Amino acid sequence: MRLRRTMFWVNGPDFTNLEEVINSNTDAVQLDLEQHVNGPDKIRARDNLCRILKEVDFKGKEKVVRINHPDTQLGIDDLAAVLPCMPDAVRIPKTERVETVLKVDRIITDFEKKNGLPHNTIEILLLLETPIGINNGYRLDTCCDRVTGVGLGAGDLTTCMHVRRSMRMGNMQLVYAKQKMVLDAKAAGIGVADTVVGCSKDFGPEAVMEFVRADTELDKEMGFTGRSVGMLEHVDMINEILSPSAQEIEDAEAVVKAYERQQAEGREDVYLNGKWVDPDVYLSSKYIAEIGAAIRKKKSYKG
């Protein structure tokens, strides 16, 4: 299981805050070649990114590269340059069509075969930023087994909707898009991440922190497994909110152990502390236990 509670955006062309991000508790680092890189700087950003992937120790954090759109030559050239540098995942911006995802899958598959790498060594993450992308969510999520996560791009989506993105606490602006994304991702068995939130001239750091806290708590209730992050002070808070508690992990592990032991013994009904364990409770507990194991693995990493 990939632990993607937080995925921190580091923007080209110079990726200036990378060291600080690597030393934070973010689960993943996304190196951006697309929206946050001006046209004249895109080649320099790509060159810098390739050097970074080859030379920098990410201390166990997942390395994600958001390429330019793969329906453009720039995006294809990004893949050709980046894949030999072995990112953990490639993120496709403004994903709308299955054909686009399958094209990237074929390119990565060819690269893996030529270099003797196991299939799906490099994963694909989708970014849904348009009404078409949201509408096609399940088809996109399930079009190939290399897709392991999907994220929301709220800024571009609200632009497509011809509305200003709302930072009002408890707003319902994107509730349908978020619910559909979560259900599509759960049906596909992949992770699902909410959008990034940053400061603006209208909202200072304290107001943004308060909004992100409440918004992330709602995300957890809705079923999101992570979110993109653009401010370092948000990382620990989001990680904590989107993690099960130590007691929840302990209880889940007890359920899994009891269920699997009694099933192996041939028992049709499983009991723990005198209470019947519903198979759905087992599945939910197994998911929580896997998160707990991933968190322990991250904490034990020695860079």
N, C-alpha and C positions, 0 to 999 in steps of 0.2 A: 504493500500500500504506500502510495506517495502521500506524504504529509504536506498539504498545501493550504494551511490555514491563512498564511500571508505570503503574497508574492509581490516583492518590492520592485517598482519600476526604476531603472537606471537608464537615463536618456543619453543618446549620442549627441554630438560626435565624439566628445571627450570622456564621457562616463566619469565625471569628476568626483562624485561622492561614493564611488564603488567600494573603497576600502572601509568606509564607515558602515555601509550597508552589509558587507560581508561580516563585519564584527558585531552586527546586531543579531537579534533572535529570529529574523525572518526565515521562513522555511525555504523560500525560493527567491532567486534573483532573476528578474526579467530585463534583458538588455535590449533596448528598443532601437530599431533601425528605421521605423516607419514614421508615425505621425509627429513625433517630437524631434525629428531631424529635418532641417530645411534642405530643400533640393540640392543646392550646391555642396552641402556637407555630407551627403549620403555615402559617397565613395570613401571619404576619410573616416566616417563612422564605421563603415564595414571593415576597413583595414585595421582600425583601432580595436574593434570587437574581436577580430580573429587573433590579433596579438594577445589580447587579454585572456581569451579562452585557452591559449597555449601556455601562457606564462603565469597566470594568477591562480593561487590556491583559494578556492571558494569555501574551504573548511566544511565540506560535506553538504553544502547547500545546493539545491537543484539549480541548474543553469538553463535558463529559458531564453530563446532569442525570438523576438517578434520581427519577422521579415517584412519587407514590403509585399504588397499583394501579389500572389503568385500567378495571377493572370496578366502581369506585366513583366517585361524583360528584366526590370530592376529586381523584382522578386525572385525570378529564376536565377539571376546572377548572385543574389544573396545566398540562396541555397547552395549553389556551386562552391561559393567561398566558405560558407559557415560549416557545412557538414563535415569536412575533414578536420575541423577543430573540435568535433565531438561535443556539441551541446547535449543536454539531457532531453530537451524538447524544443520543438519549433512551434511558435504560435502564429496562427494565420489571422490577419486582421480582416474585419468586415466580411466574415464568412457568410456566404449566401447559397452557394451551389455545391451539391455533392460532387460534381465533376471536378471542381477546384480542389477539394480535399483529396480526391482519389489521384489527381495529378501529383500533388505533393507526396502522397503515399508511394506512388510509383518511383518518384525520384529518390526518395529515401531508401526504398527497398533495393533499387539498383545499386545505390552507394553501399549498402550493407553487404550485398552479395559480392560486389567487387572487392571488398575489404575483409571478407571472411567474418563478418560480425553476425551475431544472432539476430533473427528477425525481431523487429520492434525494439532494438537497442535505443533508438531515438524515437521519442513519442511526439504526438501532435496534440496541441491544444487549440481550441477554437475560440474566437472572439466574435460574439454576436452583437452587432452595432446598428442594425437596420431592421425595419419591419419584416423584410423578406427573410432575413436570418432567423429572427424569432419565430416566424411562421414555419420555417423548415427545420426547426430545432431537432426533433427526434430523428429525422432522416439524416441530418448531418452527424449527430452524435453516434449513430450506429452504422455509418457507411463503411468503416473499416476498423479493425481492432487496434490500430495504432492510436486512435483518438482516445485519450484517457481523461480529458477535462475540457470544460467549456466555461467561458466567462462572459460577463455583461460589460458592454461599453455604453454607459448611460449618456455621456455627452453627445456622441454621434447619434444615438437613438432618439434623444429628445430633439435634436436638430432636425432629423428626418420627420419627426412628428410636428414640426413647426411650433414648438413650445419651448419656453425657457426652463432649464432644469431646476427643479424645486429643491431647496434645502430646508423646507419647513418640516419641523418634527412631525412624524406620523403622516406625511403626505401619501396619497394613494396614486400618484402620478404613473408609476411603473409597476403597480402591483400585479397586473395581469401578466406582463412580460416576465416578471420575476417568477411568478407561480408556474407559468408554462415552462420556463427554463428549468426550474427545479424538477418538475414532474418528468419532463423529457429526459433529463440527465439521470434521474433515479431509475426510470424505465430502462435506460441504456446501461446502467451500472457504472457511470463515470462520475468524477468530481464536478462540482459546480460552484463557481466563484462570483461574488458580487463585484460591483464596479469600484473604482478608486474614487476617493474624495480628497480634494485639496483645498487650500485657502484661496480666497479671492478678495477683491476689493470690498465686497459686501459682507464677508464673514471672516472674522479673525480666528486665530488659533484656538481660543477657548470655546468659541461657538462651534467650530468645526469638530473639536474633540467631543463635545457633548452630543453633536449630531451623529458622529461616527459610532459612539458607544451605543446610543439608542438604536441606530440603524443596524448595527451588527447583532445586537440582541434579538431584533426582529428577524434578521437573516437566519440565526440559529433556529428560531421557532419555525421558519418556513422550510428549512432543510438545506440551506447553503452549507457547503463544507469549507469555504474560504472566501477571501476577497483580495483584490488588488490593493496595494498600499503605495502611497506617495510621500508619506511623512513618517520619519523614524519614530516619533513619539507615539504613533498609533500601533506599532508592531506588537508590543507586549500586551497591550489591552485587547487587541483583536485575538491574539493567540489564546489568551486566557478565556475570553468569551466563547470561542469556538472549540474549546477543549472540554472533554468530560472531566468531572472532578475526580480526585484520587479515589474517593469512595465509590463513585459510579464505575470506575475501571475495576476496582477490587470486586465489587458485586458482580459485574459482567463476567470477569474471569472465573468466578466461582460457579456461575450458571453454565458457562461453556464447559468447564472441567467436569461438572456433574452430568451434564447432558450427554457429552461424548462418551464418558465412561459407562454410563448406564445403557446407552444405545449399543455400545460394543458388547455389552453383556447380554444383549438380546431383549431388553425390556421395551415394551411398547409405550409405557407411560413413564415419564421421568419426574422424580421428586427431589426437591432441595429444601432441607429444613422443614419437611413435612408438607410442603406446598408443591402442587403440580406445576411443571414447567411447560408452558405453551410453546410449540415449535416456533411461533413467531417471536416469542421472547428470546428464544435461543439465537435466532438470526440477528435480532437487534443487539443482543449481548455480544455476539461474535464480532459484529462491526465495531462496537465500543472497545472491545478487547484489542482489536487490531490497531485502532487509533492509539490506545495506551502503549502498545508495543512500539509503534512508530515514534511516539514521543520519547520513550525511554532510549530508543536507539539514537535519536538526535542528541539527547542530553549526554549520552556516553561517548559521542564522537570527540576524538582528540585530534585537532588540526595541527 
